[in-house]
Each structure stands twice: as structure tokens, then as C-alpha cells.
């Protein structure tokens, strides 16, 4: 999957950079003039799992157009907009990393615990938890159980 992500970066002309970020920030997608960049924290865990989770979320910002200013929100409305953008990017991320048919296949195999699903799809448990909260996925599960 990581090789697919790198191929997407190349095809879309998105540069990958390693930057010094504060502890709470692992990655960011930015467009500066005509230059598209995903910046990743220099000292993040570069394991296949962590890297693909962060990169796919940042690709979610790119593909959904869910970007925002680099400044802190000035009011509640801006906070809501940031939350919406994060939601859109994460939703793109989870459906990219966990196709619906593969998810249903895993469930039918008896892989139902969050940690098992995370291992099966080689993603962080937080990705699985977000995926399971989506209304579309809840509907899918109604047909299985």
C-alpha cells in the first residue's frame, strides 16, 4: 500500500518533505503557489503502518480540497470549518486504506475486534475506530450481522 501512496504522490506532482514540527503535528498538506507539498515530522515513526496512515490522511486533504489557513482559528466558525476539513480528509483516508469489499470480507472471516482489524489492514487502531463510526459503514454492517 505504501508503494501505491508513493505512486499517487508522483502522479499528482506532490512533493514529500521532512520538517521540524511541534510534537502534536505529524503531517500537513500545503499548496504554495503551484507547488503541492506534504510535510512530515522529521522524527515520526517511519514504520510502514504509521507512514501510510499519515500520508493517506494528508492525501485526503489534497483529494477533497479540505485545506485551511496555517493560522489558528479566530472564531468558532473557523474551528468548525477546520473540523469539517479534518473529517473529510479522514473519511477519504479510511476508504482509501480500507475498501468496503475487503472490510466485509474481513468481517465474514471473523475478524471483528478493533485490534484484529488494525492488524489485518495494517493501520492504526484510530483509523479502524473512525471507520466504524461512519454511517455508511454502520449500514454495511447491518447486512452482515
N, C-alpha and C positions, 0 to 999 in steps of 0.2 A: 504494500500500500504506500509506503514511503516513496518508492520509486515512481509511483503514479503521481504523487503530490509534486515531486520534483519535475516531472514531465509537464504537469499543468503550469507550474511556475514558469518554466521555459517557454511553453506555448503562448502564455498570456503576457510574456515580457515583464514578469515581476522579479525584481532583484531581491536577493536574500542577504541581509546584513546582520552582524552581531554587534550589539550595542551595550553600553553600561546603563542598566535600568535600575530603579529602586526595587526593593525586594518584592513588592506587591505586583509588579508588572513583568510578565514573561514574554509578551509579544505585542506587536502593533502593526497595523497596516496603514500606510500613508501614501498619499499622492502629492508629489511636489512637482509642479509644472506638468510635464508629460512623463515623469519618472514614477513608476509604481514600485514600492518597496515594502517588504515585510521585514521588520526589525525584530530580532530575537535577543533576549537577555544572554549576555556572554557566558554566564556560568550556570545556565539551566542544565538539568539532567538531559543529556543528549541521547538517551535510550530511544530506541525505535518508537516505543509507545508514547512517551511524553512529547517527543518531537512531532510526531504525526498528529497528535491531539492539538497542540498549539498551532502548528502550521495550517491545519484544516479549519480551525476557527478563524484564523486571520484570512484565509481564502474565502470563508463565509462572508466576511466584511466586504471583500472585493466583489464577489459574485452577486451579493444582494444590494450593493451600493450603500451599505449600512456603515457609513463613516461619520465622524464628527470632529469638531474642532479639538485641538490639543489642549484647550484651556479647561479649567474646572467649570462645572455648570454654575451659571449666575443666578438661576432661579429653579423653582420646582418643575416648570415646563421643560427646561433643558435636561433636568435629571430624568424625567420621564422619557424624553427622546433618546437619551443615552441608553436607558434600559431597553427600549424597543429595538434599538440597533444591535445591542448585545444579544437579545433574544433571536432576532432574525439571523444573525451570524451563527449562533449556536445551533439553531434549527437546521440551517444549511449543513453545518458540520456533522451533526448526528446522522442525517440522512445520506450524507456522502460516505461516512465511515461504516454505517450500519444499514445496508439496503433492506427494505421491508421483507423481501422474499427470504433473504438469509437470516433475518431475525426470526421469522416464523418457522423456518427450518430448525433453528437452534431450540426454540421453544418446544417444537414437536419431538425433538431428541431428548427432552427432559432437562435441558439447560435453562434453569429458571431463576437461580439465585443471582443477585447483582454481581457478586464477585466472580461467579462462573461465566456470566455473560461478558464481563470485562475481560476475563482471560480468553474466552472464545474469540472475541472480536479484537483483542489486543488493544484495548483502550482503557482509559482511566475509569474508575467506578463512577465518577461525577458525570461522565458522558452518558453512561447507562441510566443513571438516575434522571437526568434531563430527558433522555429519550422516552423513558417510561411515563413521564408526566405529560407528554404531548397528547392532545385529544385524538389525533389521527392514530397514534399507536394504541391508545386505550380502545378505540373502535376495532382495530385489528385483533386485539386480544379477546374481544367478546366472541369472535368467531372460532377461537381456539379452545377456550375453556367453557 
